[in-house]
């Protein structure tokens, strides 16, 4: 999203807010500080070895496809 204009960034952030609300209500395993730290690699990118990271990522993809995000 580095080349996104202001409107695209606003749209993405509003969708992110909706995603967070859905994830809060989703039947995912309980989150703790340790769970969050395990979501990321040393370089602060998502660690897809983590089942929780993969689940959240898939939820986000499903949501964005459902809203026809491009």
PQR file with spaces between the fields and no chain letter, atoms N, CA, C, O and H, PARSE charges and radii, in Angstrom:
ATOM       1  N    UNK     1       0.828   -1.202    0.000 -0.4000 1.5000
ATOM       2  CA   UNK     1       0.000    0.000    0.000 -0.0000 2.0000
ATOM       3  C    UNK     1       0.862    1.251    0.000  0.5500 1.7000
ATOM       4  O    UNK     1       0.343    2.341    0.241 -0.5500 1.4000
ATOM       5  N    UNK     2       2.142    1.138   -0.258 -0.4000 1.5000
ATOM       6  CA   UNK     2       3.024    2.296   -0.235 -0.0000 2.0000
ATOM       7  C    UNK     2       2.639    3.370   -1.228  0.5500 1.7000
ATOM       8  O    UNK     2       2.896    4.550   -0.987 -0.5500 1.4000
ATOM       9  H    UNK     2       2.564    0.253   -0.454  0.4000 1.0000
ATOM      10  N    UNK     3       2.023    2.986   -2.351 -0.4000 1.5000
ATOM      11  CA   UNK     3       1.645    3.958   -3.371 -0.0000 2.0000
ATOM      12  C    UNK     3       0.188    4.372   -3.292  0.5500 1.7000
ATOM      13  O    UNK     3      -0.319    5.015   -4.211 -0.5500 1.4000
ATOM      14  H    UNK     3       1.815    2.027   -2.547  0.4000 1.0000
ATOM      15  N    UNK     4      -0.493    4.018   -2.215 -0.4000 1.5000
ATOM      16  CA   UNK     4      -1.924    4.327   -2.089 -0.0000 2.0000
ATOM      17  C    UNK     4      -2.136    5.807   -1.804  0.5500 1.7000
ATOM      18  O    UNK     4      -1.361    6.447   -1.093 -0.5500 1.4000
ATOM      19  H    UNK     4      -0.081    3.496   -1.468  0.4000 1.0000
ATOM      20  N    UNK     5      -3.209    6.322   -2.382 -0.4000 1.5000
ATOM      21  CA   UNK     5      -3.543    7.713   -2.086 -0.0000 2.0000
ATOM      22  C    UNK     5      -4.315    7.789   -0.769  0.5500 1.7000
ATOM      23  O    UNK     5      -4.582    6.764   -0.141 -0.5500 1.4000
ATOM      24  H    UNK     5      -3.838    5.801   -2.959  0.4000 1.0000
ATOM      25  N    UNK     6      -4.666    8.980   -0.363 -0.4000 1.5000
ATOM      26  CA   UNK     6      -5.309    9.185    0.938 -0.0000 2.0000
ATOM      27  C    UNK     6      -6.636    8.433    1.026  0.5500 1.7000
ATOM      28  O    UNK     6      -6.913    7.804    2.048 -0.5500 1.4000
ATOM      29  H    UNK     6      -4.450    9.813   -0.873  0.4000 1.0000
ATOM      30  N    UNK     7      -7.451    8.482   -0.008 -0.4000 1.5000
ATOM      31  CA   UNK     7      -8.751    7.809    0.032 -0.0000 2.0000
ATOM      32  C    UNK     7      -8.593    6.289    0.143  0.5500 1.7000
ATOM      33  O    UNK     7      -9.348    5.641    0.868 -0.5500 1.4000
ATOM      34  H    UNK     7      -7.226    8.993   -0.838  0.4000 1.0000
ATOM      35  N    UNK     8      -7.622    5.721   -0.567 -0.4000 1.5000
ATOM      36  CA   UNK     8      -7.390    4.285   -0.462 -0.0000 2.0000
ATOM      37  C    UNK     8      -6.948    3.912    0.946  0.5500 1.7000
ATOM      38  O    UNK     8      -7.360    2.880    1.476 -0.5500 1.4000
ATOM      39  H    UNK     8      -7.009    6.247   -1.156  0.4000 1.0000
ATOM      40  N    UNK     9      -6.120    4.737    1.546 -0.4000 1.5000
ATOM      41  CA   UNK     9      -5.667    4.465    2.917 -0.0000 2.0000
ATOM      42  C    UNK     9      -6.815    4.554    3.917  0.5500 1.7000
ATOM      43  O    UNK     9      -6.892    3.752    4.848 -0.5500 1.4000
ATOM      44  H    UNK     9      -5.785    5.575    1.115  0.4000 1.0000
ATOM      45  N    UNK    10      -7.706    5.524    3.728 -0.4000 1.5000
ATOM      46  CA   UNK    10      -8.868    5.659    4.613 -0.0000 2.0000
ATOM      47  C    UNK    10      -9.777    4.441    4.453  0.5500 1.7000
ATOM      48  O    UNK    10     -10.264    3.895    5.443 -0.5500 1.4000
ATOM      49  H    UNK    10      -7.644    6.175    2.971  0.4000 1.0000
ATOM      50  N    UNK    11     -10.006    4.016    3.210 -0.4000 1.5000
ATOM      51  CA   UNK    11     -10.847    2.840    2.970 -0.0000 2.0000
ATOM      52  C    UNK    11     -10.228    1.593    3.597  0.5500 1.7000
ATOM      53  O    UNK    11     -10.930    0.790    4.212 -0.5500 1.4000
ATOM      54  H    UNK    11      -9.610    4.460    2.406  0.4000 1.0000
ATOM      55  N    UNK    12      -8.923    1.433    3.440 -0.4000 1.5000
ATOM      56  CA   UNK    12      -8.256    0.264    4.009 -0.0000 2.0000
ATOM      57  C    UNK    12      -8.321    0.279    5.533  0.5500 1.7000
ATOM      58  O    UNK    12      -8.550   -0.758    6.155 -0.5500 1.4000
ATOM      59  H    UNK    12      -8.353    2.086    2.940  0.4000 1.0000
ATOM      60  N    UNK    13      -8.122    1.439    6.130 -0.4000 1.5000
ATOM      61  CA   UNK    13      -8.162    1.499    7.596 -0.0000 2.0000
ATOM      62  C    UNK    13      -9.571    1.233    8.123  0.5500 1.7000
ATOM      63  O    UNK    13      -9.719    0.617    9.179 -0.5500 1.4000
ATOM      64  H    UNK    13      -7.936    2.282    5.625  0.4000 1.0000
ATOM      65  N    UNK    14     -10.606    1.681    7.418 -0.4000 1.5000
ATOM      66  CA   UNK    14     -11.971    1.402    7.872 -0.0000 2.0000
ATOM      67  C    UNK    14     -12.282   -0.083    7.735  0.5500 1.7000
ATOM      68  O    UNK    14     -12.980   -0.651    8.574 -0.5500 1.4000
ATOM      69  H    UNK    14     -10.486    2.182    6.560  0.4000 1.0000
ATOM      70  N    UNK    15     -11.770   -0.713    6.687 -0.4000 1.5000
ATOM      71  CA   UNK    15     -11.959   -2.157    6.542 -0.0000 2.0000
ATOM      72  C    UNK    15     -11.176   -2.913    7.608  0.5500 1.7000
ATOM      73  O    UNK    15     -11.638   -3.938    8.109 -0.5500 1.4000
ATOM      74  H    UNK    15     -11.202   -0.252    6.005  0.4000 1.0000
ATOM      75  N    UNK    16     -10.003   -2.418    7.952 -0.4000 1.5000
ATOM      76  CA   UNK    16      -9.211   -3.046    9.009 -0.0000 2.0000
ATOM      77  C    UNK    16      -9.961   -2.995   10.332  0.5500 1.7000
ATOM      78  O    UNK    16      -9.943   -3.960   11.096 -0.5500 1.4000
ATOM      79  H    UNK    16      -9.628   -1.585    7.545  0.4000 1.0000
ATOM      80  N    UNK    17     -10.616   -1.880   10.604 -0.4000 1.5000
ATOM      81  CA   UNK    17     -11.398   -1.752   11.833 -0.0000 2.0000
ATOM      82  C    UNK    17     -12.521   -2.785   11.850  0.5500 1.7000
ATOM      83  O    UNK    17     -12.756   -3.431   12.872 -0.5500 1.4000
ATOM      84  H    UNK    17     -10.630   -1.096    9.984  0.4000 1.0000
ATOM      85  N    UNK    18     -13.208   -2.941   10.737 -0.4000 1.5000
ATOM      86  CA   UNK    18     -14.276   -3.938   10.652 -0.0000 2.0000
ATOM      87  C    UNK    18     -13.711   -5.347   10.844  0.5500 1.7000
ATOM      88  O    UNK    18     -14.329   -6.177   11.511 -0.5500 1.4000
ATOM      89  H    UNK    18     -13.017   -2.417    9.907  0.4000 1.0000
ATOM      90  N    UNK    19     -12.556   -5.614   10.271 -0.4000 1.5000
ATOM      91  CA   UNK    19     -11.911   -6.919   10.437 -0.0000 2.0000
ATOM      92  C    UNK    19     -11.588   -7.209   11.893  0.5500 1.7000
ATOM      93  O    UNK    19     -11.807   -8.321   12.373 -0.5500 1.4000
ATOM      94  H    UNK    19     -12.053   -4.940    9.730  0.4000 1.0000
ATOM      95  N    UNK    20     -11.071   -6.217   12.590 -0.4000 1.5000
ATOM      96  CA   UNK    20     -10.742   -6.389   14.004 -0.0000 2.0000
ATOM      97  C    UNK    20     -11.997   -6.706   14.793  0.5500 1.7000
ATOM      98  O    UNK    20     -11.974   -7.566   15.674 -0.5500 1.4000
ATOM      99  H    UNK    20     -10.893   -5.314   12.199  0.4000 1.0000
ATOM     100  N    UNK    21     -13.069   -6.038   14.497 -0.4000 1.5000
ATOM     101  CA   UNK    21     -14.329   -6.323   15.198 -0.0000 2.0000
ATOM     102  C    UNK    21     -14.781   -7.759   14.940  0.5500 1.7000
ATOM     103  O    UNK    21     -15.252   -8.438   15.852 -0.5500 1.4000
ATOM     104  H    UNK    21     -13.088   -5.340   13.782  0.4000 1.0000
ATOM     105  N    UNK    22     -14.638   -8.219   13.697 -0.4000 1.5000
ATOM     106  CA   UNK    22     -15.012   -9.596   13.386 -0.0000 2.0000
ATOM     107  C    UNK    22     -14.098  -10.593   14.096  0.5500 1.7000
ATOM     108  O    UNK    22     -14.557  -11.610   14.616 -0.5500 1.4000
ATOM     109  H    UNK    22     -14.256   -7.667   12.956  0.4000 1.0000
ATOM     110  N    UNK    23     -12.803  -10.291   14.110 -0.4000 1.5000
ATOM     111  CA   UNK    23     -11.861  -11.196   14.757 -0.0000 2.0000
ATOM     112  C    UNK    23     -12.096  -11.280   16.261  0.5500 1.7000
ATOM     113  O    UNK    23     -11.908  -12.333   16.869 -0.5500 1.4000
ATOM     114  H    UNK    23     -12.430   -9.465   13.688  0.4000 1.0000
ATOM     115  N    UNK    24     -12.508  -10.164   16.855 -0.4000 1.5000
ATOM     116  CA   UNK    24     -12.817  -10.185   18.292 -0.0000 2.0000
ATOM     117  C    UNK    24     -13.966  -11.138   18.584  0.5500 1.7000
ATOM     118  O    UNK    24     -13.992  -11.789   19.629 -0.5500 1.4000
ATOM     119  H    UNK    24     -12.661   -9.308   16.361  0.4000 1.0000
ATOM     120  N    UNK    25     -14.920  -11.218   17.653 -0.4000 1.5000
ATOM     121  CA   UNK    25     -16.097  -12.061   17.852 -0.0000 2.0000
ATOM     122  C    UNK    25     -15.881  -13.495   17.349  0.5500 1.7000
ATOM     123  O    UNK    25     -16.671  -14.385   17.662 -0.5500 1.4000
ATOM     124  H    UNK    25     -14.899  -10.689   16.804  0.4000 1.0000
ATOM     125  N    UNK    26     -14.827  -13.717   16.583 -0.4000 1.5000
ATOM     126  CA   UNK    26     -14.569  -15.038   15.998 -0.0000 2.0000
ATOM     127  C    UNK    26     -14.116  -16.021   17.078  0.5500 1.7000
ATOM     128  O    UNK    26     -13.497  -15.633   18.068 -0.5500 1.4000
ATOM     129  H    UNK    26     -14.185  -12.993   16.329  0.4000 1.0000
ATOM     130  N    UNK    27     -14.434  -17.288   16.870 -0.4000 1.5000
ATOM     131  CA   UNK    27     -14.041  -18.311   17.852 -0.0000 2.0000
ATOM     132  C    UNK    27     -12.572  -18.720   17.690  0.5500 1.7000
ATOM     133  O    UNK    27     -12.272  -19.897   17.484 -0.5500 1.4000
ATOM     134  H    UNK    27     -14.937  -17.603   16.065  0.4000 1.0000
ATOM     135  N    UNK    28     -11.671  -17.760   17.781 -0.4000 1.5000
ATOM     136  CA   UNK    28     -10.243  -18.054   17.728 -0.0000 2.0000
ATOM     137  C    UNK    28      -9.751  -18.348   19.134  0.5500 1.7000
ATOM     138  O    UNK    28     -10.397  -18.000   20.122 -0.5500 1.4000
ATOM     139  H    UNK    28     -11.914  -16.804   17.948  0.4000 1.0000
ATOM     140  N    UNK    29      -8.612  -18.985   19.204 -0.4000 1.5000
ATOM     141  CA   UNK    29      -8.058  -19.256   20.529 -0.0000 2.0000
ATOM     142  C    UNK    29      -7.790  -17.941   21.249  0.5500 1.7000
ATOM     143  O    UNK    29      -7.550  -16.914   20.613 -0.5500 1.4000
ATOM     144  H    UNK    29      -8.087  -19.267   18.401  0.4000 1.0000
ATOM     145  N    UNK    30      -7.831  -17.977   22.546 -0.4000 1.5000
ATOM     146  CA   UNK    30      -7.631  -16.759   23.347 -0.0000 2.0000
ATOM     147  C    UNK    30      -6.250  -16.185   23.083  0.5500 1.7000
ATOM     148  O    UNK    30      -5.270  -16.917   22.946 -0.5500 1.4000
ATOM     149  H    UNK    30      -8.026  -18.811   23.062  0.4000 1.0000
ATOM     150  N    UNK    31      -6.193  -14.882   23.016 -0.4000 1.5000
ATOM     151  CA   UNK    31      -4.929  -14.202   22.773 -0.0000 2.0000
ATOM     152  C    UNK    31      -4.301  -13.762   24.084  0.5500 1.7000
ATOM     153  O    UNK    31      -4.985  -13.322   25.008 -0.5500 1.4000
ATOM     154  H    UNK    31      -6.989  -14.288   23.127  0.4000 1.0000
ATOM     155  N    UNK    32      -3.018  -13.889   24.140 -0.4000 1.5000
ATOM     156  CA   UNK    32      -2.249  -13.392   25.266 -0.0000 2.0000
ATOM     157  C    UNK    32      -1.047  -12.658   24.691  0.5500 1.7000
ATOM     158  O    UNK    32      -0.833  -12.670   23.479 -0.5500 1.4000
ATOM     159  H    UNK    32      -2.462  -14.247   23.390  0.4000 1.0000
ATOM     160  N    UNK    33      -0.270  -12.024   25.544 -0.4000 1.5000
ATOM     161  CA   UNK    33       0.937  -11.349   25.057 -0.0000 2.0000
ATOM     162  C    UNK    33       1.846  -12.326   24.332  0.5500 1.7000
ATOM     163  O    UNK    33       2.425  -11.994   23.298 -0.5500 1.4000
ATOM     164  H    UNK    33      -0.444  -12.014   26.529  0.4000 1.0000
ATOM     165  N    UNK    34       1.971  -13.523   24.870 -0.4000 1.5000
ATOM     166  CA   UNK    34       2.834  -14.513   24.252 -0.0000 2.0000
ATOM     167  C    UNK    34       2.309  -14.912   22.870  0.5500 1.7000
ATOM     168  O    UNK    34       3.093  -15.094   21.938 -0.5500 1.4000
ATOM     169  H    UNK    34       1.501  -13.793   25.710  0.4000 1.0000
ATOM     170  N    UNK    35       0.990  -15.048   22.736 -0.4000 1.5000
ATOM     171  CA   UNK    35       0.406  -15.384   21.439 -0.0000 2.0000
ATOM     172  C    UNK    35       0.751  -14.320   20.412  0.5500 1.7000
ATOM     173  O    UNK    35       1.128  -14.637   19.283 -0.5500 1.4000
ATOM     174  H    UNK    35       0.353  -14.900   23.493  0.4000 1.0000
ATOM     175  N    UNK    36       0.622  -13.060   20.802 -0.4000 1.5000
ATOM     176  CA   UNK    36       0.919  -11.981   19.862 -0.0000 2.0000
ATOM     177  C    UNK    36       2.381  -11.950   19.475  0.5500 1.7000
ATOM     178  O    UNK    36       2.706  -11.728   18.309 -0.5500 1.4000
ATOM     179  H    UNK    36       0.316  -12.803   21.719  0.4000 1.0000
ATOM     180  N    UNK    37       3.264  -12.166   20.425 -0.4000 1.5000
ATOM     181  CA   UNK    37       4.684  -12.142   20.090 -0.0000 2.0000
ATOM     182  C    UNK    37       5.048  -13.309   19.183  0.5500 1.7000
ATOM     183  O    UNK    37       6.008  -13.211   18.419 -0.5500 1.4000
ATOM     184  H    UNK    37       3.000  -12.346   21.372  0.4000 1.0000
ATOM     185  N    UNK    38       4.315  -14.395   19.246 -0.4000 1.5000
ATOM     186  CA   UNK    38       4.596  -15.548   18.407 -0.0000 2.0000
ATOM     187  C    UNK    38       4.049  -15.392   16.993  0.5500 1.7000
ATOM     188  O    UNK    38       4.333  -16.225   16.132 -0.5500 1.4000
ATOM     189  H    UNK    38       3.535  -14.475   19.867  0.4000 1.0000
ATOM     190  N    UNK    39       3.271  -14.343   16.737 -0.4000 1.5000
ATOM     191  CA   UNK    39       2.719  -14.115   15.397 -0.0000 2.0000
ATOM     192  C    UNK    39       3.758  -13.557   14.435  0.5500 1.7000
ATOM     193  O    UNK    39       3.561  -13.590   13.221 -0.5500 1.4000
ATOM     194  H    UNK    39       3.041  -13.667   17.436  0.4000 1.0000
ATOM     195  N    UNK    40       4.864  -13.044   14.968 -0.4000 1.5000
ATOM     196  CA   UNK    40       5.833  -12.347   14.136 -0.0000 2.0000
ATOM     197  C    UNK    40       7.213  -12.979   14.210  0.5500 1.7000
ATOM     198  O    UNK    40       7.606  -13.535   15.235 -0.5500 1.4000
ATOM     199  H    UNK    40       5.024  -13.017   15.955  0.4000 1.0000
ATOM     200  N    UNK    41       7.946  -12.882   13.095 -0.4000 1.5000
ATOM     201  CA   UNK    41       9.345  -13.337   13.015 -0.0000 2.0000
ATOM     202  C    UNK    41      10.252  -12.252   13.586  0.5500 1.7000
ATOM     203  O    UNK    41       9.793  -11.212   14.058 -0.5500 1.4000
ATOM     204  H    UNK    41       7.627  -12.430   12.262  0.4000 1.0000
ATOM     205  N    UNK    42      11.540  -12.524   13.527 -0.4000 1.5000
ATOM     206  CA   UNK    42      12.535  -11.565   14.009 -0.0000 2.0000
ATOM     207  C    UNK    42      12.474  -10.243   13.247  0.5500 1.7000
ATOM     208  O    UNK    42      12.765   -9.188   13.810 -0.5500 1.4000
ATOM     209  H    UNK    42      11.913  -13.369   13.144  0.4000 1.0000
ATOM     210  N    UNK    43      12.097  -10.297   11.964 -0.4000 1.5000
ATOM     211  CA   UNK    43      12.058   -9.087   11.139 -0.0000 2.0000
ATOM     212  C    UNK    43      10.673   -8.413   11.159  0.5500 1.7000
ATOM     213  O    UNK    43      10.367   -7.583   10.303 -0.5500 1.4000
ATOM     214  H    UNK    43      11.860  -11.154   11.506  0.4000 1.0000
ATOM     215  N    UNK    44       9.857   -8.774   12.132 -0.4000 1.5000
ATOM     216  CA   UNK    44       8.525   -8.202   12.359 -0.0000 2.0000
ATOM     217  C    UNK    44       7.545   -8.462   11.219  0.5500 1.7000
ATOM     218  O    UNK    44       6.622   -7.679   10.995 -0.5500 1.4000
ATOM     219  H    UNK    44      10.105   -9.448   12.828  0.4000 1.0000
ATOM     220  N    UNK    45       7.748   -9.554   10.509 -0.4000 1.5000
ATOM     221  CA   UNK    45       6.783   -9.999    9.506 -0.0000 2.0000
ATOM     222  C    UNK    45       6.000  -11.159   10.105  0.5500 1.7000
ATOM     223  O    UNK    45       6.469  -11.833   11.022 -0.5500 1.4000
ATOM     224  H    UNK    45       8.498  -10.190   10.691  0.4000 1.0000
ATOM     225  N    UNK    46       4.790  -11.384    9.569 -0.4000 1.5000
ATOM     226  CA   UNK    46       3.989  -12.493   10.080 -0.0000 2.0000
ATOM     227  C    UNK    46       4.746  -13.806    9.949  0.5500 1.7000
ATOM     228  O    UNK    46       5.371  -14.074    8.923 -0.5500 1.4000
ATOM     229  H    UNK    46       4.409  -10.837    8.824  0.4000 1.0000
ATOM     230  N    UNK    47       4.687  -14.602   10.973 -0.4000 1.5000
ATOM     231  CA   UNK    47       5.330  -15.911   10.988 -0.0000 2.0000
ATOM     232  C    UNK    47       4.265  -16.950   10.661  0.5500 1.7000
ATOM     233  O    UNK    47       3.479  -17.336   11.527 -0.5500 1.4000
ATOM     234  H    UNK    47       4.180  -14.384   11.807  0.4000 1.0000
ATOM     235  N    UNK    48       4.242  -17.401    9.415 -0.4000 1.5000
ATOM     236  CA   UNK    48       3.201  -18.320    8.981 -0.0000 2.0000
ATOM     237  C    UNK    48       3.403  -19.738    9.499  0.5500 1.7000
ATOM     238  O    UNK    48       2.620  -20.631    9.174 -0.5500 1.4000
ATOM     239  H    UNK    48       4.881  -17.088    8.712  0.4000 1.0000
ATOM     240  N    UNK    49       4.439  -19.955   10.295 -0.4000 1.5000
ATOM     241  CA   UNK    49       4.562  -21.230   11.001 -0.0000 2.0000
ATOM     242  C    UNK    49       3.550  -21.283   12.143  0.5500 1.7000
ATOM     243  O    UNK    49       3.213  -22.361   12.631 -0.5500 1.4000
ATOM     244  H    UNK    49       5.075  -19.230   10.559  0.4000 1.0000
ATOM     245  N    UNK    50       3.065  -20.109   12.567 -0.4000 1.5000
ATOM     246  CA   UNK    50       2.078  -20.018   13.645 -0.0000 2.0000
ATOM     247  C    UNK    50       0.677  -20.272   13.089  0.5500 1.7000
ATOM     248  O    UNK    50       0.236  -19.597   12.159 -0.5500 1.4000
ATOM     249  H    UNK    50       3.338  -19.233   12.170  0.4000 1.0000
ATOM     250  N    UNK    51      -0.009  -21.245   13.666 -0.4000 1.5000
ATOM     251  CA   UNK    51      -1.375  -21.547   13.226 -0.0000 2.0000
ATOM     252  C    UNK    51      -2.300  -20.345   13.419  0.5500 1.7000
ATOM     253  O    UNK    51      -3.175  -20.096   12.590 -0.5500 1.4000
ATOM     254  H    UNK    51       0.349  -21.793   14.422  0.4000 1.0000
ATOM     255  N    UNK    52      -2.109  -19.604   14.500 -0.4000 1.5000
ATOM     256  CA   UNK    52      -2.933  -18.415   14.759 -0.0000 2.0000
ATOM     257  C    UNK    52      -2.716  -17.367   13.688  0.5500 1.7000
ATOM     258  O    UNK    52      -3.678  -16.760   13.218 -0.5500 1.4000
ATOM     259  H    UNK    52      -1.398  -19.806   15.173  0.4000 1.0000
ATOM     260  N    UNK    53      -1.469  -17.140   13.290 -0.4000 1.5000
ATOM     261  CA   UNK    53      -1.173  -16.164   12.229 -0.0000 2.0000
ATOM     262  C    UNK    53      -1.836  -16.589   10.925  0.5500 1.7000
ATOM     263  O    UNK    53      -2.396  -15.755   10.213 -0.5500 1.4000
ATOM     264  H    UNK    53      -0.687  -17.633   13.672  0.4000 1.0000
ATOM     265  N    UNK    54      -1.778  -17.872   10.609 -0.4000 1.5000
ATOM     266  CA   UNK    54      -2.398  -18.365    9.376 -0.0000 2.0000
ATOM     267  C    UNK    54      -3.918  -18.210    9.431  0.5500 1.7000
ATOM     268  O    UNK    54      -4.543  -17.852    8.433 -0.5500 1.4000
ATOM     269  H    UNK    54      -1.323  -18.550   11.187  0.4000 1.0000
ATOM     270  N    UNK    55      -4.506  -18.478   10.584 -0.4000 1.5000
ATOM     271  CA   UNK    55      -5.955  -18.357   10.735 -0.0000 2.0000
ATOM     272  C    UNK    55      -6.407  -16.908   10.562  0.5500 1.7000
ATOM     273  O    UNK    55      -7.377  -16.636    9.855 -0.5500 1.4000
ATOM     274  H    UNK    55      -3.998  -18.769   11.395  0.4000 1.0000
ATOM     275  N    UNK    56      -5.709  -15.990   11.203 -0.4000 1.5000
ATOM     276  CA   UNK    56      -6.057  -14.568   11.080 -0.0000 2.0000
ATOM     277  C    UNK    56      -5.866  -14.103    9.647  0.5500 1.7000
ATOM     278  O    UNK    56      -6.715  -13.398    9.103 -0.5500 1.4000
ATOM     279  H    UNK    56      -4.920  -16.211   11.778  0.4000 1.0000
ATOM     280  N    UNK    57      -4.752  -14.496    9.031 -0.4000 1.5000
ATOM     281  CA   UNK    57      -4.480  -14.110    7.646 -0.0000 2.0000
ATOM     282  C    UNK    57      -5.581  -14.628    6.722  0.5500 1.7000
ATOM     283  O    UNK    57      -6.062  -13.888    5.863 -0.5500 1.4000
ATOM     284  H    UNK    57      -4.062  -15.068    9.474  0.4000 1.0000
ATOM     285  N    UNK    58      -5.984  -15.885    6.887 -0.4000 1.5000
ATOM     286  CA   UNK    58      -7.040  -16.447    6.045 -0.0000 2.0000
ATOM     287  C    UNK    58      -8.358  -15.707    6.261  0.5500 1.7000
ATOM     288  O    UNK    58      -9.091  -15.454    5.305 -0.5500 1.4000
ATOM     289  H    UNK    58      -5.594  -16.486    7.585  0.4000 1.0000
ATOM     290  N    UNK    59      -8.659  -15.362    7.499 -0.4000 1.5000
ATOM     291  CA   UNK    59      -9.877  -14.605    7.791 -0.0000 2.0000
ATOM     292  C    UNK    59      -9.845  -13.258    7.054  0.5500 1.7000
ATOM     293  O    UNK    59     -10.851  -12.832    6.486 -0.5500 1.4000
ATOM     294  H    UNK    59      -8.063  -15.568    8.275  0.4000 1.0000
ATOM     295  N    UNK    60      -8.700  -12.604    7.067 -0.4000 1.5000
ATOM     296  CA   UNK    60      -8.559  -11.314    6.380 -0.0000 2.0000
ATOM     297  C    UNK    60      -8.739  -11.468    4.873  0.5500 1.7000
ATOM     298  O    UNK    60      -9.430  -10.665    4.247 -0.5500 1.4000
ATOM     299  H    UNK    60      -7.883  -12.950    7.529  0.4000 1.0000
ATOM     300  N    UNK    61      -8.124  -12.494    4.288 -0.4000 1.5000
ATOM     301  CA   UNK    61      -8.275  -12.728    2.854 -0.0000 2.0000
ATOM     302  C    UNK    61      -9.730  -12.994    2.488  0.5500 1.7000
ATOM     303  O    UNK    61     -10.246  -12.445    1.514 -0.5500 1.4000
ATOM     304  H    UNK    61      -7.563  -13.147    4.796  0.4000 1.0000
ATOM     305  N    UNK    62     -10.378  -13.832    3.270 -0.4000 1.5000
ATOM     306  CA   UNK    62     -11.783  -14.139    3.015 -0.0000 2.0000
ATOM     307  C    UNK    62     -12.635  -12.880    3.084  0.5500 1.7000
ATOM     308  O    UNK    62     -13.508  -12.672    2.242 -0.5500 1.4000
ATOM     309  H    UNK    62      -9.959  -14.278    4.060  0.4000 1.0000
ATOM     310  N    UNK    63     -12.386  -12.045    4.079 -0.4000 1.5000
ATOM     311  CA   UNK    63     -13.133  -10.797    4.226 -0.0000 2.0000
ATOM     312  C    UNK    63     -12.899   -9.884    3.024  0.5500 1.7000
ATOM     313  O    UNK    63     -13.853   -9.350    2.461 -0.5500 1.4000
ATOM     314  H    UNK    63     -11.676  -12.215    4.764  0.4000 1.0000
ATOM     315  N    UNK    64     -11.642   -9.702    2.627 -0.4000 1.5000
ATOM     316  CA   UNK    64     -11.332   -8.799    1.526 -0.0000 2.0000
ATOM     317  C    UNK    64     -11.894   -9.300    0.200  0.5500 1.7000
ATOM     318  O    UNK    64     -12.355   -8.502   -0.615 -0.5500 1.4000
ATOM     319  H    UNK    64     -10.866  -10.136    3.085  0.4000 1.0000
ATOM     320  N    UNK    65     -11.862  -10.609   -0.023 -0.4000 1.5000
ATOM     321  CA   UNK    65     -12.456  -11.162   -1.235 -0.0000 2.0000
ATOM     322  C    UNK    65     -13.960  -10.936   -1.221  0.5500 1.7000
ATOM     323  O    UNK    65     -14.554  -10.599   -2.246 -0.5500 1.4000
ATOM     324  H    UNK    65     -11.487  -11.258    0.639  0.4000 1.0000
ATOM     325  N    UNK    66     -14.571  -11.122   -0.059 -0.4000 1.5000
ATOM     326  CA   UNK    66     -16.010  -10.900    0.079 -0.0000 2.0000
ATOM     327  C    UNK    66     -16.437   -9.467   -0.156  0.5500 1.7000
ATOM     328  O    UNK    66     -17.569   -9.215   -0.568 -0.5500 1.4000
ATOM     329  H    UNK    66     -14.089  -11.396    0.773  0.4000 1.0000
ATOM     330  N    UNK    67     -15.538   -8.518    0.105 -0.4000 1.5000
ATOM     331  CA   UNK    67     -15.870   -7.106   -0.122 -0.0000 2.0000
ATOM     332  C    UNK    67     -15.363   -6.627   -1.471  0.5500 1.7000
ATOM     333  O    UNK    67     -15.520   -5.461   -1.830 -0.5500 1.4000
ATOM     334  H    UNK    67     -14.618   -8.723    0.440  0.4000 1.0000
ATOM     335  N    UNK    68     -14.743   -7.558   -2.223 -0.4000 1.5000
ATOM     336  CA   UNK    68     -14.192   -7.262   -3.555 -0.0000 2.0000
ATOM     337  C    UNK    68     -13.147   -6.167   -3.500  0.5500 1.7000
ATOM     338  O    UNK    68     -13.114   -5.275   -4.349 -0.5500 1.4000
ATOM     339  H    UNK    68     -14.615   -8.505   -1.931  0.4000 1.0000
ATOM     340  N    UNK    69     -12.287   -6.246   -2.483 -0.4000 1.5000
ATOM     341  CA   UNK    69     -11.190   -5.284   -2.337 -0.0000 2.0000
ATOM     342  C    UNK    69     -10.192   -5.514   -3.452  0.5500 1.7000
ATOM     343  O    UNK    69      -9.876   -6.654   -3.791 -0.5500 1.4000
ATOM     344  H    UNK    69     -12.314   -6.971   -1.794  0.4000 1.0000
ATOM     345  N    UNK    70      -9.693   -4.417   -4.025 -0.4000 1.5000
ATOM     346  CA   UNK    70      -8.661   -4.557   -5.065 -0.0000 2.0000
ATOM     347  C    UNK    70      -7.489   -3.675   -4.771  0.5500 1.7000
ATOM     348  O    UNK    70      -6.523   -3.657   -5.534 -0.5500 1.4000
ATOM     349  H    UNK    70      -9.950   -3.490   -3.750  0.4000 1.0000
